C-alpha cells in the first residue's frame, strides 16, 4: 500500500463519497472559525502584505474545501471595510494542497460557482479583496513552497494521519498487533512505541518544513484528532478502530477475509495527547503557541447534542459508519478489495450502535495556533 497513491477520500457520485459525508469535518471548521479570524487579523496587522499567501494543507473535496477560503476572504473584507488594517488594499492567493490522488478536478469545477456565490452573498458596500485559487498536489510531509513565502498555513482534520505505514509491522512482524488495526488495549508496548515514534518523527518534520516556508511572523492553524486521556491505550481513536477491527475479524472467521490480510494491516494514524503535542513543539523550538485547546465532538456527525447521556439508535451507527467509510474506504479497498466493503460497514454500523448504547464516546479534537519564531 502506497500512501501517495492509495490515500485519498472516497470520491465519485455515490452516496458514500466524502463530499456527502463530511459534516463532522465541517463542524470542526465552524468551531475553529474564531481562531482562524484571530490568525488572519494578526497576519494582516503585523505583516501588511500586499498579497497574502494562504495554504490549506489536506484540502480534500466538497463544500468544506472552499468554506475555509470563504472565511479568510470575509475576515479580510470586514477588516478592510472597518479600516482595522490601516494599510493598502490586499490581494489573496490561496493554494489548496492534498495528495495527488485527491480529486482536484472536482475542486476546480466548484471554484467558478464559489466565486459567483461569495460575490452574491457579500454585504453591499463591502468590497471583496481580489482572490486567486490554485491547486497544489503533494504531501505536506515534503517541501511545498519556496523559503519564507507563505503568510498563513491551515490544516483541518489531517495531521492525525501519518506519512507512511508502520514499516516494522508491515514488513517484519505482520502479526505482532494481534489482529488489531490500530492501538488497542491488547497492543504490545513495542507496537505502541512504533506509532508514537512515527508521530514524533512526522510532527517534527512537518514543523521544520513549515518553518522554512513561513515568513517571519507567519501563523499556522492546525486542527486534528487527538486524545483526551494521557493513557495511550485508552484513546478515542482506539475505540473507534477497535470496532472496525472487530468487524474485520468476524469476516476472517467466516472466511471472507484472509487472516494474513488482517494481520498485515495497520492504519497509519495516531491521536496524540495535548502534552505529546506540546513536547514536540518545545523540542523543535521553531514555533510559539498562541492558542491550544481540546474540544469534543460526537461520533455521529448529525448528533449535535452536547450531553453525555447514552444513546441507542441504529441511525447513529449508520451515520458513523458512513463518515468513517468516506475516509477509510480507499485504504481498505486497496488492501482487502472492494467486494467486502458493504458487508464490512454494515457490521461496523451495528458494532458502533452497540458501543454507543453503553458508552457515549466522543472524538477529541486538538486546535493549535502557532506563530513562527524568527
C-alpha positions in Angstrom: 0.0 0.0 0.0 1.3 3.4 -1.0 0.1 6.4 0.9 0.7 8.8 -2.0 -1.5 6.7 -4.3 -4.0 4.9 -2.1 -4.8 7.5 0.5 -7.5 9.9 -0.5 -11.1 10.5 0.4 -13.8 8.4 -1.3 -14.8 10.2 -4.5 -17.4 9.9 -7.2 -21.1 10.4 -7.3 -22.0 7.6 -4.8 -23.9 8.2 -1.6 -20.9 7.0 0.4 -18.5 9.6 -1.0 -16.6 12.1 1.2 -18.4 15.1 -0.2 -21.7 13.7 1.1 -20.3 12.5 4.4 -18.0 15.2 5.8 -20.4 17.0 8.2 -18.0 16.1 11.1 -15.2 18.0 9.4 -17.5 20.9 8.7 -18.4 21.2 12.4 -14.7 21.5 13.2 -14.3 24.3 10.7 -17.2 26.2 12.2 -15.9 25.5 15.7 -12.4 26.9 14.9 -13.6 29.9 12.9 -12.9 32.4 15.8 -9.3 31.2 16.0 -9.0 31.5 12.2 -10.3 35.0 12.3 -7.7 35.9 15.0 -4.9 34.4 13.0 -5.9 36.2 9.8 -6.1 39.6 11.5 -2.8 39.0 13.3 -1.1 38.3 10.0 -2.6 41.3 8.3 -1.9 43.8 11.0 1.6 42.6 11.8 2.9 42.0 8.3 0.8 44.2 6.0 1.4 42.0 2.9 0.2 43.4 -0.4 -0.6 39.8 -1.4 -1.3 37.4 1.4 -0.3 33.8 0.6 -2.6 31.3 2.3 -2.2 27.5 2.1 -4.8 24.9 3.1 -3.0 21.6 3.7 -5.1 18.5 3.1 -7.9 20.3 1.4 -9.8 17.2 0.1 -13.0 17.8 -1.9 -16.6 19.0 -1.3 -18.1 22.1 0.2 -15.7 22.1 3.1 -12.8 22.8 0.8 -13.9 26.3 0.0 -15.5 27.1 3.4 -12.1 27.9 4.8 -11.3 30.1 1.7 -14.6 31.9 2.2 -13.9 32.5 5.9 -10.5 34.1 5.1 -11.9 36.3 2.4 -14.8 37.5 4.6 -12.4 38.3 7.5 -10.1 40.3 5.3 -13.0 42.1 3.7 -14.5 43.0 7.1 -11.2 44.2 8.5 -10.5 46.4 5.5 -14.1 47.8 5.5 -13.8 48.9 9.1 -10.2 50.2 8.5 -8.8 47.9 11.1 -5.7 47.1 9.0 -4.8 50.7 8.3 -2.9 49.7 5.2 -3.2 49.3 1.4 -5.8 47.1 -0.2 -4.8 43.4 -0.1 -4.9 40.6 -2.6 -5.2 36.9 -1.5 -3.6 33.9 -3.1 -4.9 30.5 -2.0 -3.1 27.2 -2.5 -5.3 24.1 -2.0 -3.0 21.2 -1.2 -3.5 17.5 -1.0 -2.0 14.2 -2.2 -2.0 13.6 -5.9 -4.9 11.0 -5.6 -7.2 13.8 -4.5 -10.0 14.7 -6.9 -8.7 18.2 -7.9 -10.9 18.2 -10.9 -14.0 18.3 -8.6 -12.3 21.1 -6.6 -11.7 23.2 -9.7 -15.2 22.7 -11.0 -16.6 24.2 -7.8 -14.4 27.3 -7.9 -16.4 29.1 -10.6 -19.7 28.7 -8.7 -18.0 29.6 -5.5 -16.7 32.9 -6.9 -20.3 33.8 -8.0 -21.9 32.8 -4.7 -19.5 34.7 -2.5 -19.9 37.8 -4.5 -23.7 37.5 -4.4 -23.9 36.8 -0.7 -21.5 39.6 0.3 -23.0 42.7 2.0 -23.4 45.7 -0.3 -20.9 48.4 0.2 -18.2 45.9 1.5 -15.6 45.3 -1.2 -14.2 41.8 -1.6 -10.4 41.6 -1.8 -9.2 40.2 -5.1 -8.5 36.5 -4.7 -6.9 33.7 -6.7 -7.2 29.9 -6.1 -4.7 27.3 -7.2 -4.3 23.6 -6.6 -1.1 22.1 -5.3 -0.7 18.3 -5.2 1.9 16.8 -2.9 2.5 15.5 0.6 2.7 18.1 3.4 5.5 15.9 4.8 7.6 17.3 2.0 8.6 20.9 1.0 5.8 22.6 -0.9 6.8 26.3 -1.1 9.8 28.5 -1.5 11.5 29.7 1.6 9.6 32.4 3.6 6.8 32.7 1.0 3.6 31.8 3.0 1.8 34.0 5.5 -0.8 31.6 6.8 -1.0 27.8 6.9 -4.2 26.0 7.7 -4.9 22.3 8.1 -8.1 20.7 9.4 -8.6 17.0 10.3 -5.4 15.9 8.7 -2.4 15.7 11.0 -3.5 12.6 12.8 -2.6 10.8 9.6 1.0 9.6 9.4 3.3 10.0 6.5 3.6 6.2 5.9 2.5 2.8 7.1 4.4 1.5 10.2 7.3 -0.3 8.4 8.2 -2.8 11.1 4.7 -4.1 11.3 4.2 -4.3 7.6 7.4 -5.9 6.6 8.9 -7.8 9.6 6.3 -8.5 12.3 3.0 -8.6 10.5 1.1 -10.5 13.2 2.5 -8.7 16.2 -0.6 -6.5 16.8 -2.8 -9.5 17.2 -5.4 -8.6 14.6 -5.8 -5.0 15.8 -5.6 -2.3 13.1 -4.6 0.5 15.5 -3.6 0.8 19.1 -5.9 -1.3 21.3 -5.8 -2.5 24.9 -4.0 -5.7 23.8 -1.4 -3.9 21.7 2.1 -4.7 22.9 4.3 -1.8 24.2 6.7 -2.3 21.3 4.0 -1.6 18.8 2.7 1.4 20.7 6.2 2.8 20.6 6.3 2.4 16.8 3.1 4.5 16.5 4.5 7.1 18.9 7.9 7.3 17.2 6.2 7.8 13.8 4.1 10.6 15.2 7.1 12.4 16.7 9.1 12.0 13.5 6.3 13.2 11.3 5.3 16.1 13.5 8.9 17.3 13.9 9.4 17.1 10.1 6.1 19.0 9.5 7.1 21.8 11.8 10.6 22.0 10.3 9.2 22.3 6.7 6.5 24.8 7.6 9.1 26.9 9.5 11.2 27.1 6.3 8.2 28.1 4.2 6.5 30.7 6.5 7.5 34.3 6.6 8.8 35.5 10.0 5.6 36.4 12.0 3.5 34.0 9.9 0.8 31.9 11.5 -0.3 28.3 11.4 -3.7 27.0 12.4 -3.8 23.2 12.9 -6.9 21.1 13.8 -6.5 17.3 14.2 -7.8 14.3 16.1 -6.0 13.6 19.4 -7.0 12.0 22.7 -8.3 13.5 26.0 -6.6 11.0 28.3 -2.9 10.6 28.7 -3.2 6.8 28.6 -2.3 5.8 25.1 -4.3 2.5 25.2 -7.5 4.3 26.1 -7.6 6.9 23.3 -10.8 7.8 21.4 -9.5 6.6 18.1 -8.6 3.3 19.8 -12.3 2.6 20.5 -13.4 3.7 17.0 -10.8 1.5 15.3 -11.3 -1.5 17.6 -15.0 -1.7 16.5 -13.8 -1.7 12.8 -11.2 -4.4 13.7 -14.0 -6.5 15.3 -16.0 -6.3 12.1 -12.9 -7.4 10.1 -12.2 -10.3 12.5 -15.8 -11.5 12.0 -15.2 -11.6 8.3 -12.0 -13.6 8.8 -13.9 -16.1 10.9 -16.4 -16.6 8.1 -13.7 -17.0 5.5 -14.5 -13.7 3.7 -11.1 -12.1 4.6 -7.7 -13.8 4.8 -6.2 -13.8 8.3 -2.9 -12.7 6.8 -4.5 -9.7 5.2 -5.9 -8.5 8.6 -2.6 -9.2 10.4 -0.6 -7.1 7.9 -3.0 -4.1 8.1 -2.4 -1.2 10.5 -4.0 2.2 10.0 -1.4 5.0 9.5 -3.0 7.1 12.3 -2.0 8.5 15.7 -4.1 10.6 18.1 -1.7 12.3 20.4 -2.4 13.9 23.8 -2.0 17.7 24.2 1.1 17.1 26.3 2.7 15.0 23.5 2.0 17.8 21.0 3.5 20.4 23.3 6.5 18.2 23.9 7.3 18.0 20.1 6.8 21.8 19.7 9.1 22.5 22.7 11.8 20.1 21.4 11.8 21.8 17.9 12.0 25.3 19.3 10.6 26.7 16.0 7.2 27.9 16.9 5.4 29.6 19.8 1.9 28.6 20.9 -0.6 31.3 20.6 -3.6 29.1 21.3 -4.2 25.5 22.2 -7.4 23.7 23.2 -9.2 20.4 23.0 -12.9 20.1 22.3 -15.0 17.0 22.0 -17.3 16.1 19.1 -19.9 13.3 18.9 -19.1 10.3 16.7 -22.3 10.8 14.9 -21.9 13.9 12.7 -25.6 14.5 12.8 -25.8 14.4 16.6 -25.5 17.9 17.8 -26.4 17.2 21.4 -23.8 18.2 24.0 -24.9 16.0 26.9 -23.0 12.8 27.8 -26.1 10.5 28.1 -26.1 7.1 26.4 -27.8 7.0 23.1 -29.0 3.8 21.3 -30.3 4.2 17.8 -29.5 2.2 14.6 -29.2 5.6 12.8 -26.3 6.6 15.0 -24.4 3.5 13.9 -25.2 4.1 10.2 -24.2 7.7 10.3 -20.8 6.9 12.0 -20.2 4.1 9.5 -20.8 6.4 6.6 -18.5 9.1 7.9 -15.7 6.6 8.5 -16.2 4.8 5.2 -15.9 8.1 3.3 -12.4 8.4 4.8 -11.1 4.9 5.2 -12.6 3.3 2.0 -9.7 3.8 -0.4 -7.2 2.3 2.1 -9.4 -0.7 2.9 -10.3 -1.3 -0.7 -6.6 -1.2 -1.7 -5.7 -3.8 1.0 -8.8 -6.1 1.3 -10.6 -5.5 -2.0 -13.8 -3.6 -2.7 -16.0 -6.6 -2.6 -16.1 -6.8 1.3 -16.8 -3.1 1.9 -20.6 -3.1 2.0 -20.7 -6.1 4.4 -17.9 -4.7 6.5 -19.6 -1.4 7.1 -23.0 -2.9 7.8 -21.3 -4.9 10.6 -19.4 -1.9 11.7 -22.6 0.2 12.0 -24.1 -2.5 14.3 -20.9 -2.5 16.4 -21.0 1.3 16.8 -24.7 1.3 17.7 -24.0 -1.3 20.4 -21.0 0.6 21.7 -22.8 4.0 21.9 -25.6 2.4 23.8 -23.1 1.6 26.6 -20.6 4.4 26.3 -21.1 7.8 24.6 -17.5 8.0 23.3 -16.5 11.2 21.5 -13.8 12.4 19.3 -11.1 14.6 20.9 -10.1 17.4 18.6 -6.9 19.5 19.2 -6.8 23.1 17.9 -3.4 24.6 17.7 -2.4 28.2 16.6 1.3 28.6 16.2 3.5 31.6 15.3 6.8 31.3 13.6 9.8 32.2 15.7 12.3 34.4 13.8 
